[in-house]
Amino acid sequence: MLFPADAIARATHYLSLTSGGLGAYSDSRGLPGVRKEVAEFIERRDGYPSDPELIFLTDGASKGVMQILNCVIRGAGDGILVPVPQYPLYSATISLLGGSLVPYYLDESENWGLDVNNLRQSVAQARSQGISVRAMVIINPGNPTGQCLSEANLREILRFCYNEKLVLLGDEVYQQNIYQDERPFISSKKVLMDMGSPFSKEVQLVSFHTVSKGYWGECGQRGGYFEMTNFPPRVVEEIYKVASIALSPNVSAQIFMGLMVNPPKPGDISYDQFTRESKGILESLRRRANIMTDGFNSCKNVVCNFTEGAMYSFPQIRLPPGALQAAKQAGKVPDVFYCLKLLETTGISTVPGSGFGQKEGVFHLRTTILPAEEEMPEIMDSFKKFNDEFMTQYDNNFGYSRM
């Protein structure tokens, strides 16, 4: 038999959930049977009930984010609090919808932690400019920064959203990608429910997840979901109308989502193989996170916080004045200049930190921890050789860029 019996049974199960097979439209919110499985996954994870009627399946988490922002933003006077550095989906979508991005800066010296006082300052400044701040985005674990928010930090954020009457958008797509034991992933919903009334009854929360990350990595399938908490029925109806514009999310990706949230169980034929492969992937990613962090920190003028979660390292590159001057002469942003030189010299492709936002005069790059584990030492050796030669070439021992 080509496929084990439990795999065939699962395929039969998911076909039974579709009214017309994979080629037919589903409900605009997604297949009811898969939404029920997502709700059961959330209940197992958090220990609190989840309502399938408040779960919408989407073409990747990005499409869900865009749907929600489309419902929140009415015009340029509406602001969204977004972390900096941030995943460019948020700045691009807010711009596309005609809203206003209200930045709040993560603290690199505190392992990219979030300071609620900084949030208050950002909101006050936005309001002084006539902007109505309506929602706040958190990315946990962080992209591009790789930090995991602590339970205490999440409580502060939820209390802040309660006091400021903000919708919290919890981008939690990397929740399976955790590479340390001190700060495990905990969902915004669980913390909210643990806080009890009035917070658990009043803070409006939208949580996002996807099949693109974790140990699945099926980013081309475009499968995701969002769950709404404390949204009144009339608002849910309006969001349903927005979702209906696109008719139906990708049906095959909905099935991928069902498989992700309802994996093989003890006693299933495929369980041992599933456990072995998924554990092996995450353990390898943890080792790669350590190799990359240690590699960056061994380089001249490079400082890198450990990648606690997600799939990225975001080292700070302390560029010497000679490099800043050379970048200016080349008509390039300094970190773009550095990353292009890196690419030309080594073939290593990275993303300049300026693409994610950063403090003035501070420069970074983002790279993934996804290269094959056996290739990582050679990659980091190549990076170190380039970087240290670059620093020597442009070093005049005065006035480094730094945080």
N, C-alpha and C positions, 0 to 999 in steps of 0.2 A: 504494500500500500504506500503510495507516494506521500500522503499526509497522515498524521496520526488521527485517531478517531475523535479526540476532543477538538482538534482544529476543524475537522469536517462538521462536527456538531455546532461549533461556534459560527461557522459560515452559514449553516442552515438557519440558525437562530437569527442572525442579522438579516438574512433575506426575508425571513418571516415578518420582520418589522417594517419592511418597505411594501407599499401598496402596489407598486409597478416595477420593482427591480431598481437597479442602480441608475438606469437611464430616466427615471421619472422624477418629477418634482416631489419634494417633501413639504411638510408644513414649513412656513417661513421661519419658524423658531427652531426647526430641526425635528427629527423623528422623535415622537413621544417616548418610545422605548429606550432610545439612547439618552434622552434627557433624564429619564428615570434612573438609568445607570450612573449618570453624572451626579445626580442628587444623592444616591447611595454612597458613592465615593466620597463626597463632601461630608456626609454624616459619619462615615468611618474615620475620616481624617480629623474632624473637629469635635465629634461627640455631640453635635447639635443637629436638629432636623434641617432638611433642605427641601424646598418645594420645586418640583420639576417645572411648574408653571412660571417660575421666576428665573429659569435657565434658558438661555438662547444659544444654540449652536451657530458657529460663524466660520467663514473662510479664513481660518487662522485668527489668533488673538488680535492681530493688527486691524482686521476688519471690524471686530467688536469694539475696539478702542475708537475707531472712526465713527461708528454708529452712535456710541454714547456721547462723544464730543459734539457730534452733529445735533444731538438733542439738548445739550447743555448750552452751547454757544449761540447767542442771538445776534451778536454784532460786535463791533470793535470795543464796546464798553464792557464786555464780559471777559473776565480774566481767569486763567487756569494756572494754579501754582504747579511748577514743574521743577524737578531737581536739576541742578547743574553740577557736574556733567550729566547729560541726559541722552536717551535714545532718540535720534532725530525724528522718529515717527511723530512724536508729540509736537515739536516745534513746527514741523511741516504741516500737520493736520490743522493745528490751531491757526496757522497762517492761511491755509487754504479756505478755512471756514470763516475767516475775517475776524477772529477773536484776538485776544491779547495774551501773550505768554508772560507770566509773572514768575521770574526765576527765584529759586532759593538755593543757596550754595551749600554743598556737602563739604565737610571738613576733612581734608586729606590727612592732616596731622593727627586726627582721631579716627584713622582707618575709615575715612569717608562716612563718618557719623553724621547724624542730623540733629541740629540744634533748634529747639522750638522757638527760642528767642529770635533766631534768624527768620523763622517763618512769620513771626509777629511783625518784624521790621519790613519784610517783603509785602505783607498785606497792607500795612499802614502806608507805605510808599505808594502802592498801587491805588489805594483809595484816595490819597491826596491828589492823584492825577485823574480822578473821576472814573476809575475802573472798578466795576463790581466783581469781586473775586467770588466765583461760584463753585469751584471744585479744586481738589488737590490731587496730584499724581504722586504715588510712591512706586518705586521699582525694587522689588524684594524677592530674591537677591538682585543686586544692582547690575545694570548694564549702562555704561561700560566699566563701572568701578569694582564689581565683584563682591561688594560687602553684603552681610546679612544683618537685617535689623533685629535688635533685641526685643524681647517682650516688653520691657520697660519703655523702650523707644516707641513701640507701636501704641502702647497705652497713652503716651504723651500726645502722639499724633491724633489718635481718635478723640481724646479729650479736647484737643485744639479744634478739630473739625466740628465737634459738638458746640463749642463756645462760639465759633465763627459761622456756624450754619453752612458748612461746606460739604459737598458730596466728595467722598473719598474714592478714588480710582486706584485699585490695588493690582498692579501688574505683577503677577506671581508666576510667570511662565517658566522660571528656572527653579521652581520649588524642589525638584528632585535632584538638582545639581548642587550638592553641599559637600565641601571638602575639609571640614573640620568638625569637631564634636562640641566645642565650647558654646557655639551659637547655632543651634539647629533651626531649620525653617519652622516658623509658626505662622499660620494664616491670619490675616487681618480680621477675618470673620470670627475665628475662635477667640481671639483676644477681645473683640467687641462683645461677644456673647458672655465671656467670662466676667466682663466689667459690670454686667447687670444693668438694671434700670437706673437712670433714664437713658444711658448711652445705648444699651442694646436694643432699645425700642425706638430710638429717634435718629441715630446717625445713619445716613444713607450711604451705602457701600456698594460698589460694583467691583467684583473680583474677576480677573481674567486668567485663563490657562490655555495651553496649546499642546498639540502632538509634536511640535517642531523641536522641542528641547528634551531635557531629561536624558534617558538612555535610549530613547526612541529615535530622535533626530530626524523625524519625517517632515522636514520643513517644506518640501515640495508638494506634500499632500494638501496643505492649507486647511488644517482642521483646528478649531478652537471653540471656546465657549466663554460666556460671561454669566455670572450669577448676580442678581440684584437682591439687596437686603434693605428692608424698611422703605420700599417704594410703594406709594399708594396705587391702587388698581388703575385709576385713570391715567397715571403716568406710564405704567406698564403697557396699557393699551396704545398710547401714542408711540412708544418705542417699538411695539409690534407693527404699527403702521409703517414706521421707517424701515424696519427689517423687510417688510413685504414688498418694498420697492424693488429689491433684488430677487424677488420670487422665492428662491430656495438656496440654502447653503449647499455646498458640494456634498453629495450623498455618500460617495466613497470615503471622504474625509470624516464624515460623521461616524461611519463604522470604525475608522481608525481611532476616533475618540472613544468609542465604546470599548474597544480592545485595550486602550491605555488605562481607562479608569476601572476596568473589570478584567484584570490579567488572570492567568492561570492560578488555580488555588491548590493547596495541598491535596494530594490524591489524584489530581489530573495527570494524564500521561505526560503532558508537556511541562509540568511544574518544575521539575528538577533542572531541565535545560533552560527554562526561562530564568530561574533564580540564578543559575550559574552564569549565564550570559549578562544579565542586567547588573549583577553584583560586580562582575569582571570589568564591565565598561566603567562603572562609577569609581571603582578602585584605581583603574588606570588613569582616569581623569584627575583623581586626587594626587597621584604621583606626578602627573604632568604639571599640575598647578604648582607643586613644590619645586620641580626642576626649573620651571620658567621663572618663578619668583626669585629663587636663589641665583639663577643666571643673570637676571637683570641687576640684582643688588651687588653682583661681583663686578659690574661695569663702572667705569669712570663717569662720574656726574650723573648717574642714574639711580633713582630711588623708587622702590616699588612695594606697595602694601601687598600682603598675601591675598591671593584670590580665595576668599572664603566660600564663594558660591558662583553660580552662572558659568560662563565659558570664556572669560576674558581676563587678561592682565592689562593694567592701565598705568604703566610706569611714568614717572615724571622725568623728563629729560632736561637737565640743567645746562642750557646752551651757553657757550662762552661768547663774549662780545664779537669776536671775529666771525662766528657763525651768524649772529644776528645781522651784522653788516653785509655779509655775503648773501644772505637771504633777501635783504632789502635791495641789493644791487640786481639780484635775479628776478625781482618783482614777485617774490613768494612770501607767504606767511612763514615764520621761522620753523614751526614744526612740520609744515608741508615740505619745506626745503630739506629738512633732515630725513623725512620719510622717503622722499624721492631719491635722495642720495643712497639711502639704505637699499631701496629697491634696485637701483641701477648697479650697485656694487655686489649685492648678495643674492638678489632675486627674492628676498623676503618682503612680502607685501603686508603693510600695516595701514592703519587709518590714523591720520593726524588728530590729536586731541581737540584741535579747533573745530572739528566737525561735530563735537559733542557739547561744546561750551566749556570754558575754563576761566579762571581768574586772569586778569590782565597781567601780562608779563610772565606767565607760568605756562609751560609747554609739556605736552604728553603725547603718547601714542597708544592706540589700542590694538592688541593682537589677540587671537584666540589661543586657547590651550589645546586645540584640536589636532595638530599634526600628530602623526603616528608616534607612539611613545618611544620606539626604538630610534626615531630620527631626531628626537628633541635635543639630546646632548650636542649633536653636530650643528643643529640650527642655532642653539644658544652660543656655541663656540664661534660660529660665523658672525652672529650679531655682536658679540663682545669684541672680536677682532675689528669689525667695521667701526663700532662706536668708539673704541679707545683710540684708533687711528684718526677718526674724525675730530675727537676732542683735542688731540695733540696738534692736528693741523690748524685748528682755529683758536687754540688757547693762547691768550695773552695775559693770563693770570689776573684778570681784573673784571669785576662786575658781572658775575654769572647771573643768568635768570634763575630764580628760585621762588618757592612759595613764601 
